Amino acid sequence: MANQGNLFSTANQPATAVAPEPPPEPHRQIPRWLMIIEITLFVVLRLYVGALVVLLPWRSVWTTNAWINNWPTIASFMAQGWVRGIVSGLGLLNIWIAFSVLFHRKQRY
């Protein structure tokens, strides 16, 4: 059994060289201009969707369109005031989120 390999290293045998770990990559920051564009687009989109959802339920398009008129039960449901109020409330929530992000964003740059 002289040719059999040893499972454990001994002090007489040289240890195999372990490759050093590469240095960790530095933390990359998002550029300031990109953060400003992101916040601007987010706020503009929220304001636009919010205004559309606030105003649309109170227009005639809400109840007199071809898609809604194909299903009379859905049309009568959508014409109720509380449904219009809930949808308008969601629009106001979108507008509130937009102003919240605009005025209370954290300065991370």
Secondary structure, 3 states (H helix, E strand, C coil): CCCCCCCCCCCCCCCCCCCCCCCCCCCCCCCHHHHHHHHHHHHHHHHHHHHHHHHHHHCHHHCCCHHHHCCHHHHHHHCCHHHHHHHHHHHHHHHHHHHHHHHCCCCCC
